[in-house]
């Protein structure tokens, strides 16, 4: 592969996070890369200076740990400070193959404890990732088993991502496709008793968070409904276009015997037939070019192709209302 043809994809992501009684969180991430071309290193940035401190970085492959070194040799990694972040760079050699790397770290201070709730608000995948990621599974375990009813949780990210909570309080999130520069985060409320080593902040937060999340959930549901309606409208338009093209092709074939056909009459006839078949209002047509088929040896394909010279005005197709 040439340098210009080099590319890679992230085809699978598994994140396993476990909360600790001291308010920290141990995270293990496995990412599978598909390399097209030759690659020798990768890196990621972990923010510094915030409420959460990141430490204990490790890189592994097939259970074998990379060694920390500045040599930049395959099988090593290094940690450098880069403009408000720790940059972890690991080195390997890959060419036209699939590889899975394991990345481990501890997030100190991930939990904030209040009188009525222990709060986790954490981006497991942040906007720093420029590449899309596929087949994401994220698991978050509490410090100890507890009933599902004792946990409130919300997943923030793309509308199609989803999650569940099992009978022991483990949260599992799924996302088939996460576009680049898109985050995936969990907000969770646990009982404060699970984190006895964390100093509690006075005051209550649960009512405010519940109201806030309810509002965001309603907004997300409305957007999902709008997305569903757009997808259905696009599907209807596609089906209508295929029927028109098929009708024009048949009309063109019939017109071959007469050597000339008026495309306006054909199109209006086809749209009317689609209305009857599909129960939709016909398009409002405007400015149909003077296109005739019949000079030479017309075919159905030629007549169907002519539809691309038609201009539609207010070409809106909607279901009829009773």
Residue, then its C-alpha position, 0 to 999 in steps of 0.5 A: x500500500x502506498x502512503x496515500x492509500x493508508x487507512x484504518x478503521x475501529x471495528x469493535x470496542x469493549x469497555x469494562x468499568x468498575x467503580x471503587x468504594x474510594x470513588x475511583x473507577x478502574x477502566x479496561x478498554x479493548x479496541x480492534x483496529x483494521x489496518x490498510x497499509x503500514x502503521x507503527x504507533x497510536x496515541x490518545x490524550x487523557x485530560x489533566x487539571x479537572x475534577x478527575x485524575x487519570x493514572x495507572x496507564x497500561x497498554x497490552x496486546x493479547x494479554x502481554x503488557x507493553x513496556x514503558x520506554x522512550x525508545x519508540x520500539x514496537x511493544x513499548x509506550x510512553x507518556x508525555x504532557x501535551x497542552x493540558x493532557x497526558x498523551x499516551x503513545x504506543x508503538x507496534x508494527x501493523x500492515x494490512x491486518x487486524x489488531x486488538x489493543x488493550x488500554x487500562x487506567x484508573x480515574x480518581x475522583x470519578x464519584x461525587x457523594x451528596x446527602x441523597x446520591x452518589x453521582x457519576x457523570x463520565x465520558x467513556x468516549x470523548x470527542x477527541x476520537x476523530x474516527x468513527x467507532x463501531x460495535x461498542x459495548x460499555x459495562x459499568x459495575x457498582x462497588x457491590x451488588x445492589x437492586x436495580x431499583x436503587x440505581x438511576x442511570x442515563x446514557x448520553x450520546x447518539x439517539x440510537x445508542x441504548x442501555x440496560x440495568x441488570x438485577x445486580x445493578x450493572x449498567x450495559x450500554x450498546x452503540x452500533x456506530x459512533x461517529x467521529x467527534x461524538x461522545x458517549x457518556x453515562x450519568x448515574x445515581x447510586x446510594x451514597x453508602x456504596x462509597x464510604x471512603x468519599x467525603x460527602x458534599x452537603x446538600x441534595x442533588x437528586x431532584x434537580x438531576x431527575x428533572x434535568x434528565x427527564x427534560x433531556x429524555x423528552x427532547x431526545x424522544x422528540x428528535x427520535x420521532x422526527x428522525x423516524x418520520x424523515x426516514x419513512x418519508x425518504x423511503x416513500x420518495x424512493x418507492x415512488x421514484x422507482x414506480x415512476x421510473x418503471x412506468x416510464x420505462x414501460x411507456x417508452x417501450x410501448x411508444x417505440x412502435x409509434x416512434x414518439x411519445x409525450x413525456x408529460x402525458x406519460x408522467x402524469x399517468x404514472x403518478x396517478x397510478x402511483x396515487x391509486x396504488x400507494x394511497x398518496x397525493x400526486x406530486x404538483x408538477x411544473x415546467x416539464x421540458x419538451x422531451x419526446x422519445x421516438x426519434x431513431x429507435x426509442x427504448x423503455x430505458x431511454x424514456x425512463x432516463x428522460x425523467x431526470x430532465x423534469x423539474x418538480x415544483x412543490x414535489x411533496x408526497x404525503x399520506x392522505x388524511x381521512 
